[in-house]
């Protein structure tokens, strides 16, 4: 076909259609964010791992510290330290189990 051959000229893109496509893309993006699909799952997993680690360390350290302080005041060394350390471990694992059950959406 020659360049100057008569025929239909291609239609120019309408500005209204372009604006409508942009608004539709924005609405889809907003809806994905609202439903939580726009977030990266890797970040959520990283936060969950940090929380589990904090629960474990906090339970151990908290139980040991409280037991050590009580042993110092009551003179029952090392029994309250051991009891509170085991209670801290139990509480830490209970919290970790609760976190893992809540995340099974």
Secondary structure, 3 states (H helix, E strand, C coil): CCCCCCCCCCCCCCHHHHHHHHHHHHHHHHHHHHHCCCCCHHHHHHHHHHHHHHHHHHHHHHHHHHHHHHHHHHCCCCHHHHHHHHHHHHHHHHHHHHHHHHCCC
